[in-house]
Amino acid sequence: MMGKDMKYAGALLLSVAGLKDEATAKKAKDALVKIEGVNKVTVEEKEESITVEFKDKGNATAKQLIEALAKAGLKARPYEPKAGAKKPSTP
């Protein structure tokens, strides 16, 4: 089970409400790349999701990522696909 305080390695997928244009995608990326351990941020606007890839094991928590997005004015949670939607690919 994924907990908000669990530290992640590899990648983590988040659902982000209102992630529908390039300006919002840039705002989300800018907020997340500032977090220690974040290597790459991939935005799937159509799915309203973000994949966060990490540099090293155990440097960031879901809570840190969600809080950073909240400070940027975005509401995020662990990924849940929309009805009928296909899960975005993760690395």
C-alpha positions as CSV (number, residue, x, y, z in Angstrom):
1,M,0.0,0.0,0.0
2,M,1.3,3.5,-0.9
3,G,1.4,5.8,2.0
4,K,1.9,9.6,1.9
5,D,5.0,9.3,4.1
6,M,6.5,6.4,2.3
7,K,9.8,7.2,0.5
8,Y,9.9,6.2,-3.1
9,A,12.5,5.0,-5.6
10,G,11.9,4.6,-9.3
11,A,8.7,6.5,-10.1
12,L,5.4,7.6,-8.6
13,L,2.2,8.4,-10.5
14,L,-0.1,11.2,-9.2
15,S,-3.5,12.4,-10.3
16,V,-3.6,16.2,-10.6
17,A,-7.0,18.0,-10.9
18,G,-7.2,20.7,-13.5
19,L,-4.0,19.7,-15.3
20,K,-5.2,20.5,-18.8
21,D,-2.9,23.0,-20.5
22,E,0.8,23.8,-20.9
23,A,0.8,26.6,-18.4
24,T,-0.5,24.4,-15.7
25,A,1.9,21.6,-16.7
26,K,4.8,24.0,-16.4
27,K,3.6,25.2,-13.0
28,A,3.5,21.5,-11.8
29,K,6.9,20.6,-13.2
30,D,8.5,23.7,-11.7
31,A,7.1,22.9,-8.3
32,L,8.2,19.2,-8.4
33,V,11.7,19.6,-9.8
34,K,12.7,21.7,-6.7
35,I,12.2,18.7,-4.4
36,E,15.4,16.9,-3.5
37,G,15.7,13.6,-5.3
38,V,13.3,14.3,-8.2
39,N,15.0,13.5,-11.5
40,K,12.3,13.9,-14.1
41,V,8.6,15.0,-14.2
42,T,6.4,13.8,-17.1
43,V,2.9,15.3,-17.5
44,E,0.0,13.5,-19.1
45,E,-2.5,16.4,-19.6
46,K,-5.1,14.1,-21.2
47,E,-5.1,11.8,-18.1
48,E,-4.6,14.7,-15.6
49,S,-1.6,12.8,-14.2
50,I,2.1,13.3,-13.5
51,T,4.8,10.7,-13.3
52,V,7.7,11.6,-11.0
53,E,11.0,9.8,-11.5
54,F,13.5,9.8,-8.7
55,K,17.3,10.0,-8.8
56,D,18.0,7.8,-5.7
57,K,16.0,5.5,-3.5
58,G,14.1,7.0,-0.6
59,N,14.6,10.8,-1.1
60,A,11.0,12.0,-1.5
61,T,7.6,11.2,-0.1
62,A,4.2,11.4,-1.8
63,K,3.3,13.9,0.9
64,Q,6.2,16.2,-0.1
65,L,5.1,16.0,-3.8
66,I,1.4,16.6,-3.0
67,E,2.3,19.6,-0.7
68,A,4.6,21.1,-3.4
69,L,1.8,20.9,-5.9
70,A,-0.7,22.4,-3.4
71,K,1.6,25.4,-2.9
72,A,1.5,25.8,-6.7
73,G,-2.3,25.9,-6.5
74,L,-2.8,22.3,-7.7
75,K,-4.7,19.5,-6.0
76,A,-3.0,16.1,-6.3
77,R,-3.5,12.6,-4.9
78,P,-2.1,9.2,-5.6
79,Y,-3.1,8.2,-9.2
80,E,-6.6,6.8,-9.8
81,P,-7.6,6.4,-13.4
82,K,-10.7,8.1,-14.7
83,A,-13.6,5.7,-15.6
84,G,-12.7,4.1,-18.9
85,A,-9.2,5.6,-19.0
86,K,-6.1,3.7,-19.7
87,K,-3.3,4.0,-17.1
88,P,-0.4,6.2,-18.3
89,S,2.9,4.3,-18.8
90,T,5.6,4.5,-16.2
91,P,9.3,4.0,-16.9
